[in-house]
Amino acid sequence: MEYFHQFIFGIYPYIALAIFLLGSLIRFDRDQYTWKSDSSQMLHAGSLRTGNILFHIGIIGLFFGHAAGLLTPLWVWDTLGIAHGTKQLVAMIAGGVMGGLCLIGILILLVRRFGNDRIRAVTTIKDKVVMLWILATLLLGLSSIFVSAGHMDGHMMVLLVSWAQHIVTFRGDAASFILEAPLVFKLHLFMGMSLFLIFPFTRLVHIWSGFGAVTYLGRAFQLVRPR
């Protein structure tokens, strides 16, 4: 089990990241006509707007919240005088709010997609897998809040931060930090890493375009001359 743990939390993150980056690049190079979000709004609008807004606000908040919480060095929080327990409490509240919004949004989208005959007919296996995968990952993350509430000393948060920062700095002992972590945390991490693994093969690639659109903010103005 120790070897399995080392593989999942010490080696698998790099496999997922490599497939995420190289797979996205290859798909963009070879299959640009499939690089789209496959919107179903023309088939049936319904509750799409409400579900979409809630889902995207929630998942974007969760993404940047996880990135800031896991990758900010601990000495930064210590320098600011923020106790580990306080940081954990803030993470639980923020994660609960954003996770709740995301959960409501994805449930609305799932009911719409599987409850409408026209949309269900054009829903691919990959669409079903990615939506249910996100739902499962989200539910595990929300469940971890209740586990965290049982130990508010911030120790588990420190271990998770240490694991993430050892992974991104390519240190081989990363997996040892979460060896004794509760199962719900390990499952959440595995599902989250695997989301990056399946990313290049699904409609999720349109997220790259969303980030790329930010560059338009700095683009020069277009000059439109009258005839």
PyRosetta script that sets phi, psi and omega in degrees:
from pyrosetta import init, pose_from_sequence

init()
pose = pose_from_sequence("MEYFHQFIFGIYPYIALAIFLLGSLIRFDRDQYTWKSDSSQMLHAGSLRTGNILFHIGIIGLFFGHAAGLLTPLWVWDTLGIAHGTKQLVAMIAGGVMGGLCLIGILILLVRRFGNDRIRAVTTIKDKVVMLWILATLLLGLSSIFVSAGHMDGHMMVLLVSWAQHIVTFRGDAASFILEAPLVFKLHLFMGMSLFLIFPFTRLVHIWSGFGAVTYLGRAFQLVRPR")
pose.set_psi(1, -31.5)
pose.set_omega(1, -179.8)
pose.set_phi(2, -67.5)
pose.set_psi(2, -38.6)
pose.set_omega(2, 177.4)
pose.set_phi(3, -66.3)
pose.set_psi(3, -40.0)
pose.set_omega(3, 178.8)
pose.set_phi(4, -63.4)
pose.set_psi(4, -42.5)
pose.set_omega(4, 178.1)
pose.set_phi(5, -62.1)
pose.set_psi(5, -43.2)
pose.set_omega(5, 179.5)
pose.set_phi(6, -62.1)
pose.set_psi(6, -38.9)
pose.set_omega(6, 179.9)
pose.set_phi(7, -67.6)
pose.set_psi(7, -48.6)
pose.set_omega(7, -175.4)
pose.set_phi(8, -65.5)
pose.set_psi(8, -42.4)
pose.set_omega(8, -172.6)
pose.set_phi(9, -108.5)
pose.set_psi(9, 1.0)
pose.set_omega(9, 177.3)
pose.set_phi(10, -119.8)
pose.set_psi(10, -27.4)
pose.set_omega(10, -176.7)
pose.set_phi(11, -116.0)
pose.set_psi(11, -44.1)
pose.set_omega(11, -177.8)
pose.set_phi(12, -54.7)
pose.set_psi(12, -36.9)
pose.set_omega(12, 178.3)
pose.set_phi(13, -56.6)
pose.set_psi(13, -36.7)
pose.set_omega(13, -179.2)
pose.set_phi(14, -74.8)
pose.set_psi(14, -33.5)
pose.set_omega(14, 175.6)
pose.set_phi(15, -64.4)
pose.set_psi(15, -47.3)
pose.set_omega(15, 179.8)
pose.set_phi(16, -61.6)
pose.set_psi(16, -42.4)
pose.set_omega(16, -178.8)
pose.set_phi(17, -67.3)
pose.set_psi(17, -39.2)
pose.set_omega(17, 179.6)
pose.set_phi(18, -65.0)
pose.set_psi(18, -44.3)
pose.set_omega(18, 178.5)
pose.set_phi(19, -66.7)
pose.set_psi(19, -38.1)
pose.set_omega(19, 178.2)
pose.set_phi(20, -58.6)
pose.set_psi(20, -48.5)
pose.set_omega(20, -176.6)
pose.set_phi(21, -77.3)
pose.set_psi(21, -51.4)
pose.set_omega(21, -178.1)
pose.set_phi(22, -68.1)
pose.set_psi(22, -39.4)
pose.set_omega(22, 179.1)
pose.set_phi(23, -63.1)
pose.set_psi(23, -41.3)
pose.set_omega(23, 178.4)
pose.set_phi(24, -64.5)
pose.set_psi(24, -42.2)
pose.set_omega(24, -179.4)
pose.set_phi(25, -64.8)
pose.set_psi(25, -43.8)
pose.set_omega(25, -179.6)
pose.set_phi(26, -66.2)
pose.set_psi(26, -42.1)
pose.set_omega(26, 179.9)
pose.set_phi(27, -64.2)
pose.set_psi(27, -41.5)
pose.set_omega(27, 178.7)
pose.set_phi(28, -64.2)
pose.set_psi(28, -34.8)
pose.set_omega(28, -178.3)
pose.set_phi(29, -76.0)
pose.set_psi(29, -35.6)
pose.set_omega(29, -171.5)
pose.set_phi(30, -106.3)
pose.set_psi(30, -27.1)
pose.set_omega(30, -173.7)
pose.set_phi(31, -133.3)
pose.set_psi(31, 57.7)
pose.set_omega(31, -176.8)
pose.set_phi(32, -67.0)
pose.set_psi(32, -24.1)
pose.set_omega(32, 179.5)
pose.set_phi(33, -70.6)
pose.set_psi(33, -16.7)
pose.set_omega(33, 177.5)
pose.set_phi(34, -96.0)
pose.set_psi(34, 0.5)
pose.set_omega(34, -177.2)
pose.set_phi(35, -84.7)
pose.set_psi(35, 84.5)
pose.set_omega(35, -175.9)
pose.set_phi(36, -161.1)
pose.set_psi(36, 166.4)
pose.set_omega(36, -178.6)
pose.set_phi(37, -88.4)
pose.set_psi(37, -7.4)
pose.set_omega(37, 179.2)
pose.set_phi(38, 53.7)
pose.set_psi(38, 53.6)
pose.set_omega(38, -179.6)
pose.set_phi(39, -61.8)
pose.set_psi(39, 140.1)
pose.set_omega(39, 179.2)
pose.set_phi(40, -109.0)
pose.set_psi(40, 19.0)
pose.set_omega(40, -175.7)
pose.set_phi(41, -63.1)
pose.set_psi(41, -33.5)
pose.set_omega(41, -179.0)
pose.set_phi(42, -68.1)
pose.set_psi(42, -26.6)
pose.set_omega(42, -180.0)
pose.set_phi(43, -78.8)
pose.set_psi(43, -39.6)
pose.set_omega(43, 179.9)
pose.set_phi(44, -169.2)
pose.set_psi(44, 117.9)
pose.set_omega(44, -178.8)
pose.set_phi(45, -76.9)
pose.set_psi(45, -60.4)
pose.set_omega(45, 177.4)
pose.set_phi(46, 51.8)
pose.set_psi(46, -125.8)
pose.set_omega(46, -177.7)
pose.set_phi(47, -95.8)
pose.set_psi(47, 20.7)
pose.set_omega(47, -176.4)
pose.set_phi(48, -58.1)
pose.set_psi(48, -46.6)
pose.set_omega(48, -176.0)
pose.set_phi(49, -60.9)
pose.set_psi(49, -48.6)
pose.set_omega(49, -179.1)
pose.set_phi(50, -61.9)
pose.set_psi(50, -49.3)
pose.set_omega(50, -179.6)
pose.set_phi(51, -62.9)
pose.set_psi(51, -41.5)
pose.set_omega(51, -179.0)
pose.set_phi(52, -62.7)
pose.set_psi(52, -46.4)
pose.set_omega(52, -177.9)
pose.set_phi(53, -63.4)
pose.set_psi(53, -49.0)
pose.set_omega(53, -179.2)
pose.set_phi(54, -62.5)
pose.set_psi(54, -43.8)
pose.set_omega(54, -178.8)
pose.set_phi(55, -63.0)
pose.set_psi(55, -47.2)
pose.set_omega(55, -176.1)
pose.set_phi(56, -70.5)
pose.set_psi(56, -39.3)
pose.set_omega(56, 176.0)
pose.set_phi(57, -60.5)
pose.set_psi(57, -45.9)
pose.set_omega(57, -178.7)
pose.set_phi(58, -63.9)
pose.set_psi(58, -47.8)
pose.set_omega(58, -173.7)
pose.set_phi(59, -74.5)
pose.set_psi(59, -32.1)
pose.set_omega(59, 175.6)
pose.set_phi(60, -67.9)
pose.set_psi(60, -41.3)
pose.set_omega(60, 176.5)
pose.set_phi(61, -62.1)
pose.set_psi(61, -40.9)
pose.set_omega(61, 178.9)
pose.set_phi(62, -66.1)
pose.set_psi(62, -40.6)
pose.set_omega(62, -178.5)
pose.set_phi(63, -62.0)
pose.set_psi(63, -52.5)
pose.set_omega(63, -177.8)
pose.set_phi(64, -71.9)
pose.set_psi(64, -30.9)
pose.set_omega(64, 176.0)
pose.set_phi(65, -65.2)
pose.set_psi(65, -44.6)
pose.set_omega(65, 176.5)
pose.set_phi(66, -62.8)
pose.set_psi(66, -43.4)
pose.set_omega(66, -178.7)
pose.set_phi(67, -61.3)
pose.set_psi(67, -46.8)
pose.set_omega(67, -179.3)
pose.set_phi(68, -68.4)
pose.set_psi(68, -42.2)
pose.set_omega(68, -176.7)
pose.set_phi(69, -69.3)
pose.set_psi(69, -38.3)
pose.set_omega(69, -175.8)
pose.set_phi(70, -87.6)
pose.set_psi(70, -30.2)
pose.set_omega(70, -172.3)
pose.set_phi(71, -101.6)
pose.set_psi(71, -10.0)
pose.set_omega(71, 174.7)
pose.set_phi(72, -74.3)
pose.set_psi(72, 123.3)
pose.set_omega(72, -178.8)
pose.set_phi(73, -56.6)
pose.set_psi(73, 145.0)
pose.set_omega(73, -178.1)
pose.set_phi(74, -62.6)
pose.set_psi(74, -30.0)
pose.set_omega(74, -178.6)
pose.set_phi(75, -66.0)
pose.set_psi(75, -24.2)
pose.set_omega(75, 176.9)
pose.set_phi(76, -64.9)
pose.set_psi(76, -47.2)
pose.set_omega(76, 179.7)
pose.set_phi(77, -65.1)
pose.set_psi(77, -39.0)
pose.set_omega(77, 179.5)
pose.set_phi(78, -64.8)
pose.set_psi(78, -40.5)
pose.set_omega(78, 178.9)
pose.set_phi(79, -63.9)
pose.set_psi(79, -37.7)
pose.set_omega(79, 179.6)
pose.set_phi(80, -77.1)
pose.set_psi(80, -5.9)
pose.set_omega(80, 178.9)
pose.set_phi(81, 78.3)
pose.set_psi(81, 20.7)
pose.set_omega(81, -179.4)
pose.set_phi(82, -94.6)
pose.set_psi(82, 116.6)
pose.set_omega(82, -179.0)
pose.set_phi(83, -67.3)
pose.set_psi(83, 152.1)
pose.set_omega(83, -179.2)
pose.set_phi(84, -61.6)
pose.set_psi(84, -37.0)
pose.set_omega(84, 177.6)
pose.set_phi(85, -65.2)
pose.set_psi(85, -37.5)
pose.set_omega(85, 178.0)
pose.set_phi(86, -66.5)
pose.set_psi(86, -43.2)
pose.set_omega(86, 178.1)
pose.set_phi(87, -61.3)
pose.set_psi(87, -39.9)
pose.set_omega(87, 178.7)
pose.set_phi(88, -64.1)
pose.set_psi(88, -41.8)
pose.set_omega(88, 179.8)
pose.set_phi(89, -63.0)
pose.set_psi(89, -43.8)
pose.set_omega(89, 178.3)
pose.set_phi(90, -61.8)
pose.set_psi(90, -42.4)
pose.set_omega(90, 179.6)
pose.set_phi(91, -63.7)
pose.set_psi(91, -38.8)
pose.set_omega(91, 179.5)
pose.set_phi(92, -65.9)
pose.set_psi(92, -43.2)
pose.set_omega(92, -179.5)
pose.set_phi(93, -67.7)
pose.set_psi(93, -49.7)
pose.set_omega(93, -179.3)
pose.set_phi(94, -63.4)
pose.set_psi(94, -42.7)
pose.set_omega(94, 178.6)
pose.set_phi(95, -64.6)
pose.set_psi(95, -37.1)
pose.set_omega(95, 178.8)
pose.set_phi(96, -66.2)
pose.set_psi(96, -41.4)
pose.set_omega(96, 179.8)
pose.set_phi(97, -66.8)
pose.set_psi(97, -52.7)
pose.set_omega(97, -178.8)
pose.set_phi(98, -66.3)
pose.set_psi(98, -38.4)
pose.set_omega(98, 177.3)
pose.set_phi(99, -65.1)
pose.set_psi(99, -37.5)
pose.set_omega(99, 177.9)
pose.set_phi(100, -64.6)
pose.set_psi(100, -44.1)
pose.set_omega(100, 177.5)
pose.set_phi(101, -61.4)
pose.set_psi(101, -44.2)
pose.set_omega(101, -179.3)
pose.set_phi(102, -64.2)
pose.set_psi(102, -40.3)
pose.set_omega(102, -179.4)
pose.set_phi(103, -64.3)
pose.set_psi(103, -46.2)
pose.set_omega(103, 178.4)
pose.set_phi(104, -60.3)
pose.set_psi(104, -44.1)
pose.set_omega(104, -178.9)
pose.set_phi(105, -62.1)
pose.set_psi(105, -47.2)
pose.set_omega(105, -176.2)
pose.set_phi(106, -71.3)
pose.set_psi(106, -30.8)
pose.set_omega(106, 176.1)
pose.set_phi(107, -66.8)
pose.set_psi(107, -39.6)
pose.set_omega(107, 176.0)
pose.set_phi(108, -62.2)
pose.set_psi(108, -43.8)
pose.set_omega(108, -179.2)
pose.set_phi(109, -67.3)
pose.set_psi(109, -36.8)
pose.set_omega(109, 179.3)
pose.set_phi(110, -67.6)
pose.set_psi(110, -43.9)
pose.set_omega(110, 178.3)
pose.set_phi(111, -61.6)
pose.set_psi(111, -43.1)
pose.set_omega(111, 179.4)
pose.set_phi(112, -63.4)
pose.set_psi(112, -45.5)
pose.set_omega(112, -175.5)
pose.set_phi(113, -69.6)
pose.set_psi(113, -41.3)
pose.set_omega(113, -177.2)
pose.set_phi(114, -91.8)
pose.set_psi(114, -11.8)
pose.set_omega(114, -178.7)
pose.set_phi(115, -96.3)
pose.set_psi(115, -8.2)
pose.set_omega(115, 179.3)
pose.set_phi(116, -110.5)
pose.set_psi(116, 125.9)
pose.set_omega(116, -175.1)
pose.set_phi(117, -60.4)
pose.set_psi(117, -41.8)
pose.set_omega(117, -176.8)
pose.set_phi(118, -66.8)
pose.set_psi(118, -42.3)
pose.set_omega(118, -179.8)
pose.set_phi(119, -72.3)
pose.set_psi(119, -39.2)
pose.set_omega(119, 179.2)
pose.set_phi(120, -61.9)
pose.set_psi(120, -32.9)
pose.set_omega(120, -177.9)
pose.set_phi(121, -68.3)
pose.set_psi(121, -28.7)
pose.set_omega(121, -178.9)
pose.set_phi(122, -102.0)
pose.set_psi(122, 5.4)
pose.set_omega(122, 178.7)
pose.set_phi(123, -81.2)
pose.set_psi(123, 121.6)
pose.set_omega(123, -178.1)
pose.set_phi(124, -85.8)
pose.set_psi(124, 168.0)
pose.set_omega(124, 176.1)
pose.set_phi(125, -59.7)
pose.set_psi(125, -40.6)
pose.set_omega(125, 179.8)
pose.set_phi(126, -62.5)
pose.set_psi(126, -37.3)
pose.set_omega(126, 177.6)
pose.set_phi(127, -62.7)
pose.set_psi(127, -44.8)
pose.set_omega(127, -179.3)
pose.set_phi(128, -64.0)
pose.set_psi(128, -44.4)
pose.set_omega(128, -178.3)
pose.set_phi(129, -61.6)
pose.set_psi(129, -47.7)
pose.set_omega(129, -174.5)
pose.set_phi(130, -67.9)
pose.set_psi(130, -37.9)
pose.set_omega(130, -179.9)
pose.set_phi(131, -69.0)
pose.set_psi(131, -43.0)
pose.set_omega(131, 179.6)
pose.set_phi(132, -70.8)
pose.set_psi(132, -32.0)
pose.set_omega(132, 178.2)
pose.set_phi(133, -66.1)
pose.set_psi(133, -44.4)
pose.set_omega(133, 177.4)
pose.set_phi(134, -62.4)
pose.set_psi(134, -41.4)
pose.set_omega(134, 179.8)
pose.set_phi(135, -61.5)
pose.set_psi(135, -46.3)
pose.set_omega(135, -179.4)
pose.set_phi(136, -63.8)
pose.set_psi(136, -42.9)
pose.set_omega(136, 178.5)
pose.set_phi(137, -62.0)
pose.set_psi(137, -40.6)
pose.set_omega(137, 179.8)
pose.set_phi(138, -65.9)
pose.set_psi(138, -44.3)
pose.set_omega(138, -179.9)
pose.set_phi(139, -64.1)
pose.set_psi(139, -37.9)
pose.set_omega(139, 177.0)
pose.set_phi(140, -65.5)
pose.set_psi(140, -41.5)
pose.set_omega(140, 178.6)
pose.set_phi(141, -63.1)
pose.set_psi(141, -43.4)
pose.set_omega(141, 178.2)
pose.set_phi(142, -66.3)
pose.set_psi(142, -35.7)
pose.set_omega(142, 178.2)
pose.set_phi(143, -65.3)
pose.set_psi(143, -32.6)
pose.set_omega(143, -178.9)
pose.set_phi(144, -65.8)
pose.set_psi(144, -21.7)
pose.set_omega(144, 178.1)
pose.set_phi(145, -63.2)
pose.set_psi(145, -40.9)
pose.set_omega(145, -179.7)
pose.set_phi(146, -68.1)
pose.set_psi(146, -35.0)
pose.set_omega(146, 176.2)
pose.set_phi(147, -67.6)
pose.set_psi(147, -41.5)
pose.set_omega(147, 179.8)
pose.set_phi(148, -62.9)
pose.set_psi(148, -32.4)
pose.set_omega(148, -178.8)
pose.set_phi(149, -64.0)
pose.set_psi(149, -17.2)
pose.set_omega(149, -179.7)
pose.set_phi(150, -81.8)
pose.set_psi(150, -12.1)
pose.set_omega(150, 178.0)
pose.set_phi(151, -147.3)
pose.set_psi(151, 95.1)
pose.set_omega(151, -174.5)
pose.set_phi(152, -92.5)
pose.set_psi(152, 19.6)
pose.set_omega(152, 179.5)
pose.set_phi(153, -81.6)
pose.set_psi(153, -8.7)
pose.set_omega(153, 178.5)
pose.set_phi(154, 82.7)
pose.set_psi(154, 3.4)
pose.set_omega(154, -176.3)
pose.set_phi(155, -64.6)
pose.set_psi(155, -44.3)
pose.set_omega(155, -179.5)
pose.set_phi(156, -64.9)
pose.set_psi(156, -37.1)
pose.set_omega(156, 178.2)
pose.set_phi(157, -62.1)
pose.set_psi(157, -41.3)
pose.set_omega(157, 179.0)
pose.set_phi(158, -62.8)
pose.set_psi(158, -40.5)
pose.set_omega(158, 179.3)
pose.set_phi(159, -64.8)
pose.set_psi(159, -42.0)
pose.set_omega(159, 179.2)
pose.set_phi(160, -66.0)
pose.set_psi(160, -40.4)
pose.set_omega(160, 177.3)
pose.set_phi(161, -64.0)
pose.set_psi(161, -42.9)
pose.set_omega(161, 179.4)
pose.set_phi(162, -62.9)
pose.set_psi(162, -41.9)
pose.set_omega(162, 177.9)
pose.set_phi(163, -59.7)
pose.set_psi(163, -50.3)
pose.set_omega(163, -176.9)
pose.set_phi(164, -62.0)
pose.set_psi(164, -42.4)
pose.set_omega(164, -176.8)
pose.set_phi(165, -73.7)
pose.set_psi(165, -28.9)
pose.set_omega(165, 174.3)
pose.set_phi(166, -72.8)
pose.set_psi(166, -31.0)
pose.set_omega(166, 176.8)
pose.set_phi(167, -67.0)
pose.set_psi(167, -49.1)
pose.set_omega(167, -175.2)
pose.set_phi(168, -72.6)
pose.set_psi(168, -16.5)
pose.set_omega(168, 177.0)
pose.set_phi(169, -104.2)
pose.set_psi(169, 13.2)
pose.set_omega(169, 172.0)
pose.set_phi(170, 58.0)
pose.set_psi(170, 44.2)
pose.set_omega(170, 175.3)
pose.set_phi(171, -101.1)
pose.set_psi(171, 133.8)
pose.set_omega(171, -168.8)
pose.set_phi(172, -73.1)
pose.set_psi(172, -11.6)
pose.set_omega(172, -176.1)
pose.set_phi(173, -96.9)
pose.set_psi(173, 17.0)
pose.set_omega(173, -174.8)
pose.set_phi(174, -58.1)
pose.set_psi(174, -45.3)
pose.set_omega(174, -174.2)
pose.set_phi(175, -62.0)
pose.set_psi(175, -26.0)
pose.set_omega(175, -176.7)
pose.set_phi(176, -65.9)
pose.set_psi(176, -23.5)
pose.set_omega(176, -176.8)
pose.set_phi(177, -69.8)
pose.set_psi(177, -27.8)
pose.set_omega(177, -176.5)
pose.set_phi(178, -116.3)
pose.set_psi(178, 23.2)
pose.set_omega(178, -179.9)
pose.set_phi(179, -58.3)
pose.set_psi(179, -39.3)
pose.set_omega(179, -177.3)
pose.set_phi(180, -101.5)
pose.set_psi(180, 13.7)
pose.set_omega(180, -179.4)
pose.set_phi(181, -66.5)
pose.set_psi(181, 147.6)
pose.set_omega(181, 176.2)
pose.set_phi(182, -56.1)
pose.set_psi(182, 150.7)
pose.set_omega(182, -175.1)
pose.set_phi(183, -58.3)
pose.set_psi(183, -36.8)
pose.set_omega(183, -176.5)
pose.set_phi(184, -62.1)
pose.set_psi(184, -35.5)
pose.set_omega(184, 177.4)
pose.set_phi(185, -67.9)
pose.set_psi(185, -42.8)
pose.set_omega(185, -179.1)
pose.set_phi(186, -65.2)
pose.set_psi(186, -41.4)
pose.set_omega(186, 178.6)
pose.set_phi(187, -65.3)
pose.set_psi(187, -40.9)
pose.set_omega(187, 179.0)
pose.set_phi(188, -62.9)
pose.set_psi(188, -43.1)
pose.set_omega(188, 178.2)
pose.set_phi(189, -63.7)
pose.set_psi(189, -43.7)
pose.set_omega(189, -179.8)
pose.set_phi(190, -63.1)
pose.set_psi(190, -45.6)
pose.set_omega(190, -180.0)
pose.set_phi(191, -64.5)
pose.set_psi(191, -39.1)
pose.set_omega(191, 178.6)
pose.set_phi(192, -65.6)
pose.set_psi(192, -43.3)
pose.set_omega(192, 177.6)
pose.set_phi(193, -64.8)
pose.set_psi(193, -38.6)
pose.set_omega(193, -178.6)
pose.set_phi(194, -69.0)
pose.set_psi(194, -23.8)
pose.set_omega(194, 176.0)
pose.set_phi(195, -63.0)
pose.set_psi(195, -37.2)
pose.set_omega(195, 175.3)
pose.set_phi(196, -68.2)
pose.set_psi(196, -31.5)
pose.set_omega(196, -179.7)
pose.set_phi(197, -66.4)
pose.set_psi(197, -42.9)
pose.set_omega(197, -177.2)
pose.set_phi(198, -86.7)
pose.set_psi(198, -10.5)
pose.set_omega(198, -176.3)
pose.set_phi(199, -47.7)
pose.set_psi(199, -52.4)
pose.set_omega(199, -173.8)
pose.set_phi(200, -66.7)
pose.set_psi(200, -15.1)
pose.set_omega(200, -174.7)
pose.set_phi(201, -100.3)
pose.set_psi(201, 6.6)
pose.set_omega(201, -175.7)
pose.set_phi(202, -128.9)
pose.set_psi(202, -178.0)
pose.set_omega(202, 177.6)
pose.set_phi(203, -70.3)
pose.set_psi(203, -6.6)
pose.set_omega(203, 179.7)
pose.set_phi(204, -61.9)
pose.set_psi(204, -17.0)
pose.set_omega(204, -179.5)
pose.set_phi(205, -60.1)
pose.set_psi(205, -20.3)
pose.set_omega(205, -179.9)
pose.set_phi(206, -65.4)
pose.set_psi(206, -13.9)
pose.set_omega(206, 176.7)
pose.set_phi(207, -62.4)
pose.set_psi(207, -36.9)
pose.set_omega(207, 176.8)
pose.set_phi(208, -56.4)
pose.set_psi(208, -42.5)
pose.set_omega(208, -179.3)
pose.set_phi(209, -66.0)
pose.set_psi(209, -34.0)
pose.set_omega(209, 177.7)
pose.set_phi(210, -63.0)
pose.set_psi(210, -44.8)
pose.set_omega(210, 177.0)
pose.set_phi(211, -67.1)
pose.set_psi(211, -37.5)
pose.set_omega(211, -179.8)
pose.set_phi(212, -65.2)
pose.set_psi(212, -29.3)
pose.set_omega(212, -179.0)
pose.set_phi(213, -65.7)
pose.set_psi(213, -19.7)
pose.set_omega(213, 178.6)
pose.set_phi(214, -61.9)
pose.set_psi(214, -28.5)
pose.set_omega(214, -179.4)
pose.set_phi(215, -63.9)
pose.set_psi(215, -19.8)
pose.set_omega(215, 178.5)
pose.set_phi(216, -65.2)
pose.set_psi(216, -22.2)
pose.set_omega(216, -179.9)
pose.set_phi(217, -64.8)
pose.set_psi(217, -28.7)
pose.set_omega(217, -179.2)
pose.set_phi(218, -102.6)
pose.set_psi(218, 8.3)
pose.set_omega(218, -178.6)
pose.set_phi(219, -75.3)
pose.set_psi(219, 145.9)
pose.set_omega(219, 179.3)
pose.set_phi(220, -64.4)
pose.set_psi(220, 151.1)
pose.set_omega(220, 179.2)
pose.set_phi(221, -65.8)
pose.set_psi(221, 144.9)
pose.set_omega(221, 175.1)
pose.set_phi(222, -87.0)
pose.set_psi(222, 133.7)
pose.set_omega(222, 179.1)
pose.set_phi(223, -93.6)
pose.set_psi(223, 116.8)
pose.set_omega(223, 180.0)
pose.set_phi(224, -109.1)
pose.set_psi(224, 113.7)
pose.set_omega(224, -177.2)
pose.set_phi(225, -100.8)
pose.set_psi(225, 139.1)
pose.set_omega(225, 176.4)
pose.set_phi(226, -72.3)
pose.set_psi(226, 157.8)
pose.set_omega(226, 179.3)
pose.set_phi(227, -70.2)
pose.dump_pdb("model.pdb")
